[in-house]
Amino acid sequence: MAVAWPVFLQGLALSFGLIVAIGSQNAFVLRQGLRREHVGSVVLFCGVADAVLIAAGVFGMAQALGDRPQLARALALAGALFLAWYGWKALLRVRHAGRLQAAPGGDGLHRGAALAQAAAFTLLNPHVYLDTVLLVGSIGAQQPAMLQGWFVAGASAASMAWFTLLGFGARWLAPWFARPRAWQVLDGLIGVTMWVLSALLVRHALIVA
């Protein structure tokens, strides 16, 4: 059990660093939270969709890389480079921070329409597949087979916790997210976290080489 917690926390930190960004999906969840419209349904859909994609990525990549150690090592190093670049971009954003604001007004949405929009913002974004299936999947696949489920659980927990916080805490979070200073703090934490994860991934790739 003690060995599993670092893997769980690695998945948690990686997923959180990738999902916390100014984007259309987060703005939509924030909007629904502010309007108090179908918040539970939207939050559940976004969280479950991420969990399914993460699990598919980790277990699918693990199966694909099972007998290809050199390819696994190459993907680990590529992932480390991406995380280092992602962390650098996050630290650059500290100097020019943006803000997250929900789209104003509009008529209320029926539950079906709200879920359809949530699906569009989630599944029609190509970055979600690069992040959850390819990047998170390839990094999770580097874990020992018995610990991959813990990695998936950590990454999925981060996603669900973020959407829950954004949706149900919208009225409290909206003024905070509208301030660039808040995003400077978040981007600074994300940048450092991504660099730490990148270093751990390089270390893992060199050990198993």
N, C-alpha and C positions, 0 to 999 in steps of 0.2 A: 504493500500500500504506500509506503514511504517513497518508493521509486516512482510510483504513478503520479504523485502530485506535481513534480517538476514538469512532466509531460503535459498534464492538464493545464498548468499555468502557462506553459509555452504556447499551447493552442489558444488559450484565453487572450494572451497578450498580442499574438499575431492577428487574430480575428478582430480584436478591438482596434488595433492600429490601422487596419485596412478599412473598417466600416465607418469609423468616425471621420467624416469628411463632409464638406459642403456639397450637397448634391440633390438631385430631384427627388430621390426616394426618401431621404431624410426630411426634406422640406414637406413632402406630402404627408408623412407620418406626423410631423409637427402640426401641420394644418388640421388634420383630423383630430388631433388631440386638443387643439385650441377650440375647435368647433364642437367637440365632444360627440362626434359622429362615428359610430361603429369602430371605436378605438380598439376594443378587444379583438375584433375580427381582423382588423388591419395589422395590428401588432402580431397576432398569432400567425397570420399568413406569411408576413415578412420573415419572422423568426424560423418558422418551419421550413420555408423555401430555402433559406440559407443553410439550415441543418441538413436538408436532403442533398443539396449541392456539395456541401462540405464532405458528407459521408461518401457520396458517389466519387468525389475526387480522391479522397484518402484511400479508400478500399480499392477503387479502380486503378489508381496509380500504383498501389502496393502490389496488386496482381500483375500489372504490366512490367514492373521493375523487379519482380521477385528473382528472376534468374538473369538479370542484366546489371550486375554491380557497377560496371563502368558507366552505364547510362545513368544509374542512380546517383553516382558521384558527380557526373557532369550537371545533372539537374540541381543537385544540392548547391554546387558552386554558382550556377546561374541564379538560383533563388537567393543566395547570399548577396550576389551583386545587385539584384533587383531591390532587395531590402535595404542595402546600403544606399542605393540611389533614391529610394522612396524616403528613407530617413533624411537624406540631404535635402530633398525637396521640401519636406515638412519643416526643417530648420530654416530654410530660405523663406517659407511662408510666415515665419515669426516676424520678419521685417515688414511684410506687406500682408497683414492678416485681412481676411474677408469677414463676412457675417452670414448667418443662416437665418432667413426670414421666410415664413410661410406665405404662399400665394394668397392675396387678399380676396375676401368676399366670395361671390358666386352662390348659386343655389345649392341647397343641401343635396347630398347624394344618397340614393338608395344603397342598401348593403351590397347588392350585386354590382352596382356601378363603382362603389368604393373598392371592392375587391378586384374588379377588373383593372382599375387604375393602379392599384398596388401591384398586381401581376405584371402590368406593362412596365412600370418603373423598375421592377425587380428582374424580370426575365428577358426583357428586350434590351437591356443594357449589356453590351458585350464585355464590359469590364468585370461584371459579376462572374463570368465564366473564367476569365483570366485569373481573377483573385481567388475564388473559392475552389474551382475544379483544378486548375493547373498549378497555381502557386501554393495554396494551402494544401492541396492534394499531394503535390510532390514533396513538400516538407513533412507532412504527416506520414507519408509512406516511408520516410527514413527511420521512423521509430520502430522498435521491436514489435512484432506482430501482436503480442499480448498487451501492448500499451497503446496501440493505434486507436482503440475505442476511447481511451482517456483523452487523447489529443482531440478527437472529434467532439467529445463531450465538452471540453474546454472551449474550443472554437465556437461551438453552437451556443454555449451558455453566454459567451460574450455578445453574440448577435442578438439573442433573445433579451438579454438584460438591457442592451442599448435601445432596442426598439420599445421595450416596456417603459424605460425611463423617458424616452422621447415622446411617446404617445400619452402616457398617464401623467407625466410631469410637465406637460407642455406649457401650462399657464405659469408655472414657476420658472421653467427653463427658457421660454421665448425671450424675455428681456435680457437674460444672460447671454444667449447665443447671438443676440443682435449686437453685442459689443465685440469689436475686433480683439480687445484685450483677452477675452475668454478664449478665443481661438488661438491666440499667441501662446497661451499657457498649454492648451491641448496639443498644438503642433510641436511645441518644445518637448513635451513628454513622449509624443509619438516618435519624433526623430530619434531621441535617445533609445527608446525601446526597440526600434527597428535596427539600429546599429548593434545593440546587444544581441538581438536574435540573429543578425547576419554573422557576427563573430562566432556564435554558438554553432551555426550551420557550417561555417568554414572548418571549425574544429572537428565537427562530426565527420565531414567529408574527408579530412586528412587522416582521421583515426581509422576509418573503415577502408581507406585506400589500400 
